[in-house]
Amino acid sequence: MKSTKFLVYLLCIFTGSLTAWSQQTHFNVPSSKVTPEGKMHFQANTFLTDGLDRAQVYGMYGVNKDTEVGINFLNNSSGNNWYGITAQHREVLNADHNLTIGGAYYLNSNNSYYVYGLVTANKLLAKAEINAGIFYGNESMFVESTVGLMAGIEYQVINDKIHVKAEFMSGKHWMNGLNVGGSYDISKNMKAAIGLNVYKAQTGPSPFILQLHYNM
């Protein structure tokens, strides 16, 4: 078991060194899933265009059943390395909806931060997780201060091992646009995903996305 965890850790570091931010995400948009109490969740995302655009590596720890905290690493195409802390809390509103609030703050990036609030629909569509809400990132995070809308959906198909998913973030910044893709549950603790940006408000090539999740 220790050797497996070590190999996954190395894979996350390798993926992240290619070019990151917070919480378990569809791709960029937080999924509102919270790491179980006493457990750890690792995720690595790599965004590729004609070369390496950016990558994300972070780990979350479940403080209790509704709250997680973690650390994250960001390396983008300009070669900047950011290290940050992140947190997310889920509040049950009723049987059909949750409210999730969270954010990330980067320690060595001129006070860059990002906060969000999401409402999750638990029973709107069978076998689907749907969330939508608002976000705010200051100008150090997004070049200019940005308030916007974001939403995501993940739907289970084919023996609940394959998921199709999509997300959208408004605005003109490095995480904006519409991403679509799918994921596969390799095992109980590991999931891999691929995605493609099909719309981006900023000019430039649309990224191809590779993603890995691992639970401990």
C-alpha positions as a Python dict, from the first residue, in 0.01 Angstrom:
ca = {
    (1, 'M'): (0, 0, 0),
    (2, 'K'): (283, 240, 85),
    (3, 'S'): (451, 173, -249),
    (4, 'T'): (125, 245, -435),
    (5, 'K'): (81, 577, -256),
    (6, 'F'): (441, 668, -332),
    (7, 'L'): (398, 592, -704),
    (8, 'V'): (82, 802, -724),
    (9, 'Y'): (260, 1086, -542),
    (10, 'L'): (543, 1073, -797),
    (11, 'L'): (294, 1074, -1083),
    (12, 'C'): (120, 1382, -944),
    (13, 'I'): (451, 1564, -904),
    (14, 'F'): (557, 1467, -1257),
    (15, 'T'): (227, 1583, -1406),
    (16, 'G'): (239, 1907, -1212),
    (17, 'S'): (596, 1985, -1308),
    (18, 'L'): (485, 2004, -1670),
    (19, 'T'): (281, 2345, -1547),
    (20, 'A'): (-265, 2448, -1085),
    (21, 'W'): (-527, 2556, -820),
    (22, 'S'): (-789, 2423, -564),
    (23, 'Q'): (-1046, 2159, -466),
    (24, 'Q'): (-1170, 1868, -667),
    (25, 'T'): (-1288, 2011, -998),
    (26, 'H'): (-1473, 1912, -1312),
    (27, 'F'): (-1175, 2072, -1491),
    (28, 'N'): (-1161, 2431, -1362),
    (29, 'V'): (-1498, 2463, -1188),
    (30, 'P'): (-1513, 2309, -836),
    (31, 'S'): (-1735, 2001, -826),
    (32, 'S'): (-1871, 2064, -471),
    (33, 'K'): (-1747, 1721, -362),
    (34, 'V'): (-1583, 1728, -18),
    (35, 'T'): (-1306, 1492, 88),
    (36, 'P'): (-1440, 1250, 355),
    (37, 'E'): (-1338, 1314, 715),
    (38, 'G'): (-984, 1194, 788),
    (39, 'K'): (-915, 1111, 422),
    (40, 'M'): (-696, 1277, 159),
    (41, 'H'): (-766, 1357, -205),
    (42, 'F'): (-504, 1438, -469),
    (43, 'Q'): (-568, 1582, -814),
    (44, 'A'): (-341, 1674, -1103),
    (45, 'N'): (-456, 1865, -1414),
    (46, 'T'): (-248, 1940, -1722),
    (47, 'F'): (-365, 2187, -1990),
    (48, 'L'): (-191, 2146, -2327),
    (49, 'T'): (-208, 2367, -2636),
    (50, 'D'): (78, 2375, -2889),
    (51, 'G'): (293, 2315, -2581),
    (52, 'L'): (240, 2310, -2208),
    (53, 'D'): (-7, 2583, -2108),
    (54, 'R'): (-36, 2511, -1733),
    (55, 'A'): (-81, 2231, -1481),
    (56, 'Q'): (-242, 2189, -1141),
    (57, 'V'): (-139, 1972, -848),
    (58, 'Y'): (-307, 1988, -510),
    (59, 'G'): (-405, 1779, -210),
    (60, 'M'): (-708, 1814, 18),
    (61, 'Y'): (-772, 1678, 368),
    (62, 'G'): (-1121, 1615, 509),
    (63, 'V'): (-1151, 1800, 840),
    (64, 'N'): (-1506, 1670, 887),
    (65, 'K'): (-1784, 1544, 662),
    (66, 'D'): (-1854, 1893, 524),
    (67, 'T'): (-1519, 2077, 534),
    (68, 'E'): (-1182, 2025, 365),
    (69, 'V'): (-855, 2216, 362),
    (70, 'G'): (-548, 2175, 148),
    (71, 'I'): (-244, 2303, -32),
    (72, 'N'): (-194, 2363, -402),
    (73, 'F'): (79, 2428, -656),
    (74, 'L'): (51, 2629, -979),
    (75, 'N'): (302, 2649, -1259),
    (76, 'N'): (194, 2828, -1579),
    (77, 'S'): (341, 2872, -1926),
    (78, 'S'): (535, 3182, -1820),
    (79, 'G'): (729, 2970, -1572),
    (80, 'N'): (582, 3124, -1256),
    (81, 'N'): (541, 2890, -958),
    (82, 'W'): (265, 2968, -706),
    (83, 'Y'): (208, 2789, -376),
    (84, 'G'): (-121, 2831, -196),
    (85, 'I'): (-370, 2721, 64),
    (86, 'T'): (-731, 2633, -6),
    (87, 'A'): (-1052, 2545, 177),
    (88, 'Q'): (-1407, 2443, 96),
    (89, 'H'): (-1720, 2399, 310),
    (90, 'R'): (-2053, 2240, 217),
    (91, 'E'): (-2378, 2335, 390),
    (92, 'V'): (-2688, 2120, 342),
    (93, 'L'): (-2982, 2346, 255),
    (94, 'N'): (-3243, 2073, 209),
    (95, 'A'): (-3278, 1726, 60),
    (96, 'D'): (-3239, 1864, -292),
    (97, 'H'): (-2972, 2134, -260),
    (98, 'N'): (-2635, 2206, -98),
    (99, 'L'): (-2447, 2535, -73),
    (100, 'T'): (-2070, 2515, -115),
    (101, 'I'): (-1833, 2803, -44),
    (102, 'G'): (-1457, 2797, -90),
    (103, 'G'): (-1149, 2962, -225),
    (104, 'A'): (-773, 2965, -268),
    (105, 'Y'): (-503, 3210, -163),
    (106, 'Y'): (-152, 3200, -312),
    (107, 'L'): (123, 3281, -66),
    (108, 'N'): (392, 3401, -308),
    (109, 'S'): (188, 3567, -583),
    (110, 'N'): (126, 3929, -480),
    (111, 'N'): (-190, 3840, -282),
    (112, 'S'): (-366, 3647, -558),
    (113, 'Y'): (-689, 3485, -445),
    (114, 'Y'): (-1013, 3338, -572),
    (115, 'V'): (-1343, 3274, -387),
    (116, 'Y'): (-1670, 3115, -497),
    (117, 'G'): (-2017, 3003, -393),
    (118, 'L'): (-2202, 2715, -559),
    (119, 'V'): (-2549, 2566, -524),
    (120, 'T'): (-2561, 2193, -600),
    (121, 'A'): (-2879, 2020, -719),
    (122, 'N'): (-2880, 1668, -573),
    (123, 'K'): (-3190, 1529, -743),
    (124, 'L'): (-3246, 1743, -1051),
    (125, 'L'): (-3127, 1462, -1279),
    (126, 'A'): (-3068, 1099, -1178),
    (127, 'K'): (-2699, 997, -1163),
    (128, 'A'): (-2589, 1354, -1223),
    (129, 'E'): (-2417, 1618, -1013),
    (130, 'I'): (-2511, 1970, -1122),
    (131, 'N'): (-2378, 2287, -961),
    (132, 'A'): (-2384, 2657, -1048),
    (133, 'G'): (-2285, 2979, -880),
    (134, 'I'): (-2061, 3284, -878),
    (135, 'F'): (-1690, 3349, -834),
    (136, 'Y'): (-1458, 3641, -772),
    (137, 'G'): (-1086, 3663, -846),
    (138, 'N'): (-876, 3973, -779),
    (139, 'E'): (-659, 4139, -1042),
    (140, 'S'): (-348, 3957, -923),
    (141, 'M'): (-527, 3630, -1000),
    (142, 'F'): (-696, 3718, -1330),
    (143, 'V'): (-498, 4023, -1457),
    (144, 'E'): (-806, 4233, -1375),
    (145, 'S'): (-1064, 4189, -1097),
    (146, 'T'): (-1333, 3953, -1221),
    (147, 'V'): (-1681, 3860, -1098),
    (148, 'G'): (-1849, 3590, -1302),
    (149, 'L'): (-2076, 3290, -1332),
    (150, 'M'): (-1973, 2928, -1339),
    (151, 'A'): (-2150, 2593, -1367),
    (152, 'G'): (-2065, 2227, -1405),
    (153, 'I'): (-2232, 1891, -1462),
    (154, 'E'): (-2109, 1533, -1430),
    (155, 'Y'): (-2326, 1240, -1542),
    (156, 'Q'): (-2261, 871, -1479),
    (157, 'V'): (-2294, 628, -1770),
    (158, 'I'): (-2192, 267, -1849),
    (159, 'N'): (-2185, 79, -1515),
    (160, 'D'): (-2122, 405, -1328),
    (161, 'K'): (-1751, 385, -1421),
    (162, 'I'): (-1760, 629, -1711),
    (163, 'H'): (-1874, 987, -1655),
    (164, 'V'): (-1938, 1259, -1910),
    (165, 'K'): (-1894, 1614, -1786),
    (166, 'A'): (-1896, 1976, -1890),
    (167, 'E'): (-1829, 2313, -1727),
    (168, 'F'): (-1846, 2683, -1805),
    (169, 'M'): (-1681, 2993, -1655),
    (170, 'S'): (-1762, 3343, -1779),
    (171, 'G'): (-1521, 3632, -1826),
    (172, 'K'): (-1189, 3692, -2000),
    (173, 'H'): (-922, 3518, -1793),
    (174, 'W'): (-707, 3205, -1802),
    (175, 'M'): (-983, 2970, -1676),
    (176, 'N'): (-1274, 3100, -1885),
    (177, 'G'): (-1477, 2914, -2144),
    (178, 'L'): (-1662, 2588, -2203),
    (179, 'N'): (-1487, 2256, -2139),
    (180, 'V'): (-1632, 1912, -2218),
    (181, 'G'): (-1493, 1566, -2160),
    (182, 'G'): (-1522, 1241, -1973),
    (183, 'S'): (-1366, 1036, -1696),
    (184, 'Y'): (-1313, 669, -1613),
    (185, 'D'): (-1297, 507, -1269),
    (186, 'I'): (-979, 301, -1289),
    (187, 'S'): (-1032, 169, -937),
    (188, 'K'): (-1217, 258, -618),
    (189, 'N'): (-951, 519, -538),
    (190, 'M'): (-831, 636, -880),
    (191, 'K'): (-998, 819, -1168),
    (192, 'A'): (-856, 959, -1494),
    (193, 'A'): (-1020, 1212, -1726),
    (194, 'I'): (-968, 1391, -2056),
    (195, 'G'): (-1129, 1710, -2181),
    (196, 'L'): (-1125, 1975, -2450),
    (197, 'N'): (-1192, 2346, -2442),
    (198, 'V'): (-1455, 2406, -2712),
    (199, 'Y'): (-1510, 2778, -2645),
    (200, 'K'): (-1276, 3040, -2501),
    (201, 'A'): (-1338, 3414, -2473),
    (202, 'Q'): (-967, 3489, -2494),
    (203, 'T'): (-777, 3450, -2819),
    (204, 'G'): (-536, 3162, -2861),
    (205, 'P'): (-553, 2784, -2909),
    (206, 'S'): (-803, 2576, -2713),
    (207, 'P'): (-637, 2348, -2456),
    (208, 'F'): (-653, 1969, -2435),
    (209, 'I'): (-691, 1861, -2071),
    (210, 'L'): (-554, 1556, -1888),
    (211, 'Q'): (-662, 1485, -1530),
    (212, 'L'): (-589, 1234, -1253),
    (213, 'H'): (-769, 1188, -917),
    (214, 'Y'): (-652, 971, -629),
    (215, 'N'): (-811, 911, -288),
    (216, 'M'): (-623, 797, 21),
}
